[in-house]
Amino acid sequence: MTPHILFLLSILFYSFNSLSFQIELEVGQVKLHKNKVRIPGNTGTSFDTTELSPTEGLFYRLNLYVPLKGKNSLRLLYGPLEINQNGNFSNDILFDGATFSKSTNTDVLYKFNSYRLTYRYLFNDGANFKLFVGLTGKIRDAEIKLAQGNLSKSYTNVGFVPLIYLRGDWKAVDWLTLILEMDAAGASQGRAIEGVLKTRASINNNLGLSLGHRVLEGGADNDRVFTWSLISFSFLSLDFSF
């Protein structure tokens, strides 16, 4: 069973076995602003898939917020992302031991699925402002694939990334809340930073509608792989509390 199916099943399991929870569905547009790749990291050719088209696509995400005892809670996130591109690069590309000609049309698959489990602690529980701090365990399921006719090369990477989590909720008026949420970490060979700003309108005690924008930036730099991406997401979300 694939990782994304297992993670989706775990979200459903928590949903039906928790006394109370909030589930949120995001839908919107994703845009690649920068997607630089070099494989291997020490001998491959650097290229940016934003030379090709399209650089935009549709996406969706699922978030599940599960309260625990006291000020403790969990967040589970299921975030699939896949963009297919096509076109001609400006230079010949040496990618994973194979040469892709600039004069030949190239198909590119970029996949960056994200599955996260976050422990959160309600550090500040004010009437108009709430602050959560915590730790996130992220499973990264990534792939970059180039194809020209019968020539095809793919590099995949599945790994675990620990992140620091922060979230602030500011209630501007009774029915309107401004939310800032972040996962971030950095090291000598790479970093991952994701931040989202959204405005949530409360429809009733159980239902909310949000408009938001997310930015994801980061990558890795070592002998095996060099990747660096800047991606934005504009979305609407609907959340329901049980």
N, C-alpha and C positions, 0 to 999 in steps of 0.2 A: 504494500500500500504506500503511495507516494506521500512525502511530508506534508504537502498542502491539504490532502484529504484527512490525514491524521489530525492536523491542527484544527481544521474546520469541525471535525467530529468532537474534538475536545471543547470547542466553543459551545456546540449544541448540548454536550453533556452538562457543562456548568449551567447553561441556561435552564435546563429542565430539573436540575437538582439543587438549585439555590433558592433560598427563601425569597430573596429580592435581588434584582439586578437591572442594569440598563444596557440595552443593545442598540447600537447605532450603525446605520448603513450610509456610507458615502458613495456618491456617484459624481463624476465630473470629467474634466479634461486634464491630461498630463502633457507636459512639454519638455523635451530635451533641449537644454540651453548649451550644455557641454557634455561630451561623452568620449573622452580620450582613452585610447587603448594602445598597449604595446605588449605583445606576447611572443616569446619570452620577454621578461622585463629588461634583460641586459643585452639582447641581440635582435629583438624584433623591430619592426618599423612602427613608428608612432603614427596613429591616424585618429580622426575624430568622426564618429558616425553622423554627426550633425551636417556633414557635407552632403549626405544623402537625404532622401525624403521618404515618408513624412517624418517630421520631428515631433508631431503631436498625435495623440490618440485618446481613447476613452479608458477610464479605469474605475474600479470600485474597491471599497475596503469595508471590513466589518470590525467594529470595536465592541468589546463586552466589558462592562465595569461591574465587579462583584464585590459588595461590601462584606467585610469580615467583622470580628468583634472589635468594639471600641472604635479607634480612629484608623484602623487598618482596612485595606481593600486591595483588590487585584484588578489588573487590566489585561485582557487578552486581545491581541490584534492579529487579523488575517489580512495581509496586503499583497495580493498578486499583482505583478506588473510585467507586461510583455509588449514590445513594439517591434514590428517588422518593417524594415526599410529597404530601399532599392535605389541604385544609381551607379555612377562612376566616380571613383576616387580621383584626386588630383595627382597622386603618385602611385607607383607600384607598391604593394604591401607584402612584406614578409611577415606572415602570421602563423605561429605555431609550426614552423618548418616548411610552410608552403608559400609560394609566391602568387599573389593575385594581381593581375594586370590592370593598370588604370584604363586601358582601352576596352575592357570588357565589363559589361553590366554585372554588378555584384548585389546579391541578396544578403541582408544582414538581419540576424535575429538578436535582439537585446532583451534578456530576461533578468529581472531582479525581484524575486519574490521575498517577502519579509514576514516572519512569524515571530510574535513577541509575547512574552509573559512578564508583567510588571508587578512588583510589590510596591504599594503606595502607603504613605503615612500622612495623615491630615495634620500638618504642622501648625496651621493657623485656621481656626474655625470661626471667623467673624461673621457678623450679620450680612455684610456686603462684600467681604473679600475672604476667599479660601485659598490656602496654599498647600499643595501636595508635594512631597519629596519622596524619592524612592530609587529603586534599581530595576533595570530591565535586562532580561536575557533574550537576545535576538538570534534567531536562526536565519542566516542568509543563504538563499538558494539562487545562485547567479549563473548565467550562461551568456557567452558571446559567440555567435556562429557566423562564418562567412562562407558563401557558396557562389561559384561560377560554373554553370553547367555540371559536369561530373566531378569537379573539384570542390571539396567541402571540408572545412575544418571547424571544430568546435572546442571551446575551452569552458569547462564547468567548474564551479566552486561552491561547496556547501560548508558553512562554518558557523561557529558560535561567536557572538560578539556581546560583551557586557557593556551596558550603557547607563549613564546617570539620567534620572527622570525628574522633571520639574513640571508642575502645572499650577497656574493661577487663574482663579475665577473671580471676576469683578462684576457684581450686580449693579448695573447702571440705574435701572428702575426695576419694579417688581417682575416685569415680564421679559426683560432684556438683560443678557449676560455676555460679557466679553471674556473670551477664554484664550489663554496662551499655554501651549503644551509643547514640551521639548524632550527629545532623547539625544544624548550626545556623549562622545568619548573620543580621545585622541591618543596616539602613540607615535613612536619614531618612524614607523613604517606605514602610517596611514591614520585616517580619522573618519568618523561618521557623525554628522550633525543633521538633525531633522527638527524643524520647528513649524508649528501651525498656529495661525491666528484666525479665530472664527467668532462670529456673532451669533448667539443662540436666542431665538424667540420662543418663549414658552406658550404653547397653544392651550394646554391645560395641565393638570397636575402630573400627567403621565406621558405627555407627548411634547416634543420640541423640534423645531426646524432651525437649521444652522446654515450660514453662508461662510465659506472659509477659503483660505489660501495657505498652502504648505510649500516649504522649500526643503529639499534634500540635497546635501552636498557631502562629498567624501570620496575615498578611494584607497588604494593600496599601492605601495611602491617597494618592490623587492626583485630579486633575480628572476623569479618565475613569472611575475605578472606586474604590469603597471596599468592601473585604471584610475580615472578621475572624472567624476560626473557632477553636473549641476542640473537638477530636475525640479520643476515646479508643478503643483497640482492646484487647480481651482475647482471647487466642488460645492454641492449642496448635500446636506445630510439630514436624515430623519432619525430621531432617537425615541425609543419607547421604554418606559420604566415599568417593571412588574412588581 
